[in-house]
């Protein structure tokens, strides 16, 4: 994807997601919709899914910045600190624990505050994109399993990620929206 395509995708999907989530009733916005992948005793609401998206987008920016700074393992998910490879189950357990912490940390925020959290994350993404050359957008991000593994592809995943989480939340609420 080129710079224009990435920005269009991010902008359109963010607007679509905010429109969709804003149509939920206040009760449905905070009602448990899906089981936490980290602790199945915890339920995530549609608002929690929106919080999650902001956290992941911030993490993508950090990964890309680590790569640009010369870190040979910028994603840092597939190996342990001692360099041994993690199993996919270990990788996912780490991701689920990290995202659960982020969601719980921000759970008490209002929808407006959660939207602002997403705006901050998106602002960091767009600022990063403004710093990158077209060649850098096309570079592979070592260890990135998302999209085509390029920096631009990883950035664009935030759009698709929102649609996936909306679908899960919508299904969990038993709604046809």
C-alpha positions as CSV (number, residue, x, y, z in Angstrom):
1,X,0.0,0.0,0.0
2,X,1.2,3.5,-0.7
3,X,1.0,6.5,1.7
4,X,-2.3,7.8,0.2
5,X,-4.0,4.4,0.3
6,X,-2.9,3.8,3.9
7,X,-4.2,7.2,5.1
8,X,-7.5,6.8,3.3
9,X,-8.0,3.4,4.8
10,X,-7.2,4.5,8.3
11,X,-9.4,7.6,8.0
12,X,-12.4,5.8,6.5
13,X,-12.3,2.9,8.8
14,X,-11.9,5.0,11.9
15,X,-14.9,7.2,11.0
16,X,-16.9,4.0,10.2
17,X,-16.0,2.5,13.5
18,X,-16.8,5.6,15.5
19,X,-20.2,5.9,13.7
20,X,-21.0,2.3,14.4
21,X,-20.0,2.3,18.1
22,X,-21.8,5.7,18.7
23,X,-25.1,4.0,17.7
24,X,-24.9,1.7,20.7
25,X,-27.0,2.5,23.7
26,X,-25.1,3.6,26.8
27,X,-26.0,0.2,28.3
28,X,-24.8,-1.8,25.3
29,X,-21.6,0.2,25.2
30,X,-20.4,-1.0,28.6
31,X,-22.2,-4.4,28.8
32,X,-20.0,-7.4,28.7
33,X,-19.9,-8.7,25.1
34,X,-17.0,-11.1,24.8
35,X,-14.8,-13.1,27.1
36,X,-11.3,-11.9,27.8
37,X,-8.7,-14.0,26.0
38,X,-6.5,-13.6,29.1
39,X,-9.0,-14.3,31.8
40,X,-12.3,-15.9,30.6
41,X,-14.0,-14.8,33.8
42,X,-13.7,-11.2,32.6
43,X,-15.9,-9.8,29.9
44,X,-15.0,-7.1,27.5
45,X,-17.5,-4.5,26.4
46,X,-17.7,-2.7,23.1
47,X,-16.0,0.2,24.7
48,X,-13.2,-2.1,26.0
49,X,-12.7,-3.3,22.4
50,X,-12.2,0.4,21.4
51,X,-9.7,0.8,24.2
52,X,-7.8,-2.3,23.0
53,X,-7.6,-0.9,19.5
54,X,-5.9,2.3,20.7
55,X,-3.4,0.2,22.7
56,X,-2.4,-2.0,19.8
57,X,-2.0,1.0,17.5
58,X,0.3,2.6,20.0
59,X,2.3,-0.7,20.2
60,X,2.6,-0.8,16.4
61,X,4.1,2.7,16.4
62,X,6.6,1.7,19.2
63,X,7.6,-1.4,17.2
64,X,8.2,0.6,14.1
65,X,10.2,3.2,16.0
66,X,12.4,0.5,17.5
67,X,13.0,-0.9,14.1
68,X,14.0,2.6,12.8
69,X,16.3,3.0,15.7
70,X,18.1,-0.2,14.7
71,X,16.6,-2.8,17.1
72,X,17.0,-6.2,15.4
73,X,13.9,-7.6,17.2
74,X,11.5,-4.6,17.2
75,X,8.3,-6.7,17.5
76,X,9.8,-8.6,20.4
77,X,7.0,-11.2,20.6
78,X,8.5,-14.4,19.1
79,X,11.4,-14.7,21.5
80,X,12.0,-14.7,25.2
81,X,14.5,-12.2,26.7
82,X,17.2,-14.9,26.7
83,X,16.7,-15.3,22.9
84,X,14.9,-18.7,22.9
85,X,11.9,-18.9,20.6
86,X,8.4,-18.8,22.1
87,X,5.6,-21.1,21.0
88,X,2.6,-19.5,19.4
89,X,0.7,-20.2,22.6
90,X,3.3,-18.3,24.6
91,X,3.2,-15.4,22.1
92,X,-0.6,-15.2,22.4
93,X,-0.6,-15.5,26.2
94,X,1.9,-12.6,26.3
95,X,-0.3,-10.5,23.9
96,X,-3.5,-11.3,25.8
97,X,-2.0,-10.4,29.2
98,X,-0.6,-7.1,27.8
99,X,-3.9,-6.1,26.2
100,X,-5.9,-7.1,29.3
101,X,-3.8,-4.8,31.5
102,X,-4.3,-2.0,29.0
103,X,-8.1,-2.5,28.9
104,X,-8.4,-2.7,32.6
105,X,-6.3,0.4,33.1
106,X,-8.7,2.4,30.9
107,X,-12.0,0.7,31.7
108,X,-13.3,3.5,33.8
109,X,-13.0,6.1,31.0
110,X,-16.0,7.6,29.4
111,X,-16.6,7.0,25.7
112,X,-15.4,10.5,24.9
113,X,-12.1,9.8,26.8
114,X,-11.7,6.4,25.0
115,X,-12.2,8.2,21.7
116,X,-9.6,10.7,22.7
117,X,-7.2,7.8,23.6
118,X,-7.8,6.5,20.1
119,X,-7.2,10.0,18.6
120,X,-3.9,10.2,20.5
121,X,-2.8,6.8,19.1
122,X,-3.9,7.8,15.6
123,X,-2.1,11.1,16.0
124,X,1.1,9.1,16.8
125,X,0.5,6.9,13.8
126,X,0.0,9.8,11.4
127,X,3.1,11.7,12.9
128,X,5.2,8.6,12.3
129,X,3.9,8.3,8.7
130,X,4.8,11.9,8.1
131,X,8.4,11.1,9.1
132,X,8.7,8.1,6.9
133,X,9.9,8.0,3.3
134,X,8.0,5.9,0.7
135,X,10.9,3.5,0.8
136,X,10.6,3.1,4.6
137,X,6.9,2.4,4.3
138,X,7.8,-0.5,2.0
139,X,10.5,-1.9,4.4
140,X,9.8,-5.2,6.1
141,X,9.3,-4.9,9.9
142,X,11.3,-7.9,11.2
143,X,9.0,-10.3,13.1
144,X,5.8,-8.7,12.0
145,X,3.1,-11.3,11.1
146,X,0.6,-8.7,10.1
147,X,-0.5,-7.8,6.6
148,X,2.4,-8.1,4.2
149,X,5.0,-7.4,7.0
150,X,5.9,-4.0,5.7
151,X,5.9,-0.9,7.8
152,X,3.0,0.5,5.7
153,X,1.1,-2.8,5.9
154,X,1.5,-3.0,9.7
155,X,0.2,0.6,10.0
156,X,-2.8,-0.2,7.8
157,X,-3.8,-3.2,9.9
158,X,-5.3,-0.8,12.5
159,X,-8.2,-0.2,10.1
160,X,-9.0,-3.9,9.6
161,X,-8.4,-4.5,13.3
162,X,-11.2,-2.2,14.2
163,X,-13.7,-4.0,11.9
164,X,-12.8,-7.3,13.4
165,X,-13.3,-6.1,17.0
166,X,-16.5,-4.4,16.1
167,X,-17.8,-7.7,14.6
168,X,-16.9,-9.6,17.8
169,X,-18.5,-7.0,20.0
170,X,-21.6,-6.8,17.9
171,X,-21.9,-10.6,17.9
172,X,-21.3,-10.7,21.6
173,X,-24.1,-8.3,22.2
174,X,-26.4,-10.4,20.1
175,X,-27.2,-7.4,17.9
176,X,-27.7,-7.0,14.2
177,X,-26.3,-3.5,13.7
